[in-house]
Amino acid sequence: MEEMVLISTKANGEQVFSSDGEVIQKLTINVDGMVLFQSYYQFDYDTNNSSQLARIIHKKISSKQCERLFYVVKQIFSNYISDSIDPHNQSTWKIYLKEGQTSHIYTGLLDGAMNYQGKPLTLILQHILGIEHLMAFGPIKALKGNRLVETSDTNIIYLPNHDSLNQEIKGLKECVLSLTLKRDHQLYVENKIVEIRYTFELGPAEYRAVQAAMQLERIIKKYTLIQEQKVNGEQISLPKIDEQIDQSYAYQNQFLAHKLQLLNQAIIF
């Protein structure tokens, strides 16, 4: 056997022993001894999707432990016949056993009935993996109330379902929303008002100053062209010089038209 994947699911509204509010647990173990455990607080029974992660555990067990576990699992499921179950109304487990290109799937109720030589299979998993609150194949009545100690090589990330954490996240969201609204108000309202006020009060003077600077630039250019034609002994043609200047400084008319449009908008506002 190369890999086993065990998915334990609590039915909607049903209480399952020591799962700490978790409604679905997924345990993956491969032949190299790598173990991945994931559990969730919420499960959509209509779409078969889980959400709100509760715990993640990454660890590695020894090859001897892995070999023993796989041997026990193969012995139990060699002649096992899956139960007829209703996953919407009953707490269930489903196990996938991969061997080469073949995968075997078995299902059953989360009632703790699965055992090997008189020992509950859930208890065997807990002893080998050292993971607390396993739903696995169902409750271990003999150990109810006891706690297992996590092994030292276990890397656990706890994501508790605390109301205080949810409230803190909600507060941060409201803070971000408030700051975003404040930024947008300053950017699209207050800044616009300042811009219009500036245009209304200083715009006419700025327009006249820009217009005078452009006219001076044209005069200097015109004088330069006349002097060039004199030096080159060419006949001076003022209409051609004016046409050349108009083509060179066409952008000035567009710029002045834009400034004039801003002035008109500020007056209307």
C-alpha positions, 0 to 999 in steps of 0.5 A: 500500500502506498497511501491512505487517506481517511476523511471523517465527517460529522453530520449536520447537527450531530455531536461527535466526541472530542472534536472541539467543534471540528466537523471534518477531518482529513488524514493523509499518510504515505508509505514514506511516513509523511503525515498531513492532518487537516480539520475544519470548523465548517462544511457545506453538505450540499456542495461537499466543500469545507471551509474555516480551517481549524488545525494543520499538523505536519509530521513524520512517523518512523518506517516501522510505525508506518509499516505496522499501521498499513499492515493493520489497515490492510488486515481490517479492510481485506474482507470489509464490506462498506455500510449503506450510509446517508452522509447528510444525516449520519456521521461517517468516515471514508478511507482511500487505500492506494496500491499502484494504479488501483485505489480502494474506497471504503465507507462506514459510520462514525460509531467506533465499531472498527477495531483490530484484535479488540483495540479500536482503530481510532485508538491505534491511530492516536497511539501511532500518530500522537494527534489529539481529538481524532474523529477517525473511525469514531469515539473511544469510550474507554479513553473518554476524557483522557488526553494524549501528549503531542509528540515532540517532532509534531509541527502544529498550527492551531487556528482556534475558532474564537469570537474575539479573533473574529471581532478583531478581524471585523474591526480591522475590516471596518478600519480599512473601509473607513480609511478608504472612504476618507482617502476617496473623499479627499481625492475626489471631493476635497482635492477637486474643490481646492483645484476649482478654487485655485483655477477660479481665483488665480486662473485668469492671471495664470492664463494671461501670463502663459499667453504672454509668454507664448506670444514672446516665444513666437516673436523671438522665433519670428525674429530668428527666422527673419535674420536667417533669411537675411544672412542667407540672402533669401527674399523675406516672406512674412506670410510664410514665416507666420505659417511656419511659426503656426505649424511649429507652435500649434500646441500652444493654441490647444494648451490655451483652449484647455486652460480656457475650458478649465476657467469656464468650468470653475466659473460654472461650479 
